Amino acid sequence: MKRKAVLMFSILFAIMMALSGCSSSSSSSSGSAKNEILYWNPFTGPDGENMKQIVNEYNKTNPKFKIKNVSMVADDMYKKIPTVVNSGKGIPDLTIVHAERIKQFVGNDLLTTYDDKLADYPEIKAENYVPAGWDIGEINGSRYSVPLDVHSFVMYYNKDLLEKYAPNALDDNVITFDEIKEAGEMSKKDKITGVGITWTRPIFLSIYNQLGGDITSDGETPTLNTPEAKEALELLKGLIDNKIANKDGEDPGQLFKSGKAIFYPEGIWMQNSLKDSKKLNWGLTNFPQISPDKIVNWTSSHQFVMFKDENRSKEKTKGITDFLDFVRENSLPWAKAGQNPASLVTLENPEYQDLPQSFLVKDPELQKSLKIFDYKYNGFVAEEIDKLVGDAIYGKLDITKGLKAAQKAVEDKIASNNKK
């Protein structure tokens, strides 16, 4: 028995050593890690599955460098980026960032350019992308990003309620605020809300720009405390005071989904949330306008960037660009997530043509309406707008005082940032 036990132990020990050797060989080899592109992105919602699909389809082509897809909450990602870049450890090879952040990343010397990396990729060029998405990556004569999409804040509408309360509003394909007011006045008696107040930042900025305002006058100085900003806030406050818009605390999304609101300003990416409302007969159009003569649709863009990493090889950089070229030609899954791919190749696909949000890209004139607020201190402005607008339009804050305070707060944050 003892001899059998010793023999059995010897066999087990040999097997364990063999397995240990295999494991050790595999983990100590950096081949797989070296042949991976670490790709960070902020797609933690349902659209993350669409991005995984694109990555998986690319990896199935058996590229030399496969993509390792890592999604994380946007705020967490933006906090991690300076830390890893400054430490030189764990730097992602490829990252998706929001367009509005690129100028500040460039100002902080965190990004690598694509200038000499696109020479072998002649189709990654301006003519093949939506201008609003492409142009934002060009700073001081260098290209710092390649766009994935252009995602806009537009307006959903209830087709049945529109026919009842504003049957001619879409005759010119533009719904104005005057038309919203008229429809809302008519629908009051039926306890139907005219328009929902949703994400106040793009709502305010769209109106502000329609009126001729912008968040900076020269790329350096913030411009929030202006007559145009006051007019934009007063317009929104008027909708609330006259009971055209939803009350403070009411859920505009739920009102719309339950057939209790005519108009619902929201992002093109929100359409998937409406598909569960089987009885809702909805359409999608431009954000409401002051006048049909100047159309503005607040827009942002997810952009591919490369943060500086002295250890990133030329071969890996080429692998990154191979992936970007693949995305350029294979963005339909991203469109199905409710987005508008920046690559114009997608326009050739009949499936994309049938998607509700594609109207913004199909029409070259509407492409010009896509307004990205790419001020390098956009983050500071956004923070103050988010604090200001809701309180100002619901009467919790005096508009004049609120704008003055927001302007000063942004100026102070810029001054503090520039001291660092």
Secondary structure, DSSP 4 states (H G I P E B T S, - for coil): -HHHHHHHHHHHHHHHHHHHHHHHHHHH--HHHHTEEEEEE---STHHHHHHHHHHHHHTT--SSEEEEEE--HHHHHHHHHHHHHHTSS--SEEEEEGGGHHHHHHTT-EE--TTTSTT-TTSSGGGB-HHHHHTTEETTEE--EE-B-EEEEEEEEHHHHHHH-TTTTTTS--BHHHHHHHHHHHGGGT-EEE----HHHHHHHHHHHTT--SBSSSSSB--SSHHHHHHHHHHHHHHHTTSBPPTT--HHHHHHTT-EEEEEEEGGGGGGGTT-TT--EEEEPPPBS-TTS--EEEE-EEEEEE--TT--HHHHHHHHHHHHHHHH--HHHHTTT--BSBGGGGG-HHHHTSGGGHHHHSHHHHTTEE----TTHHHHHHHHHHHHHHHHTTSS-HHHHHHHHHHHHHHHHHHHHH-
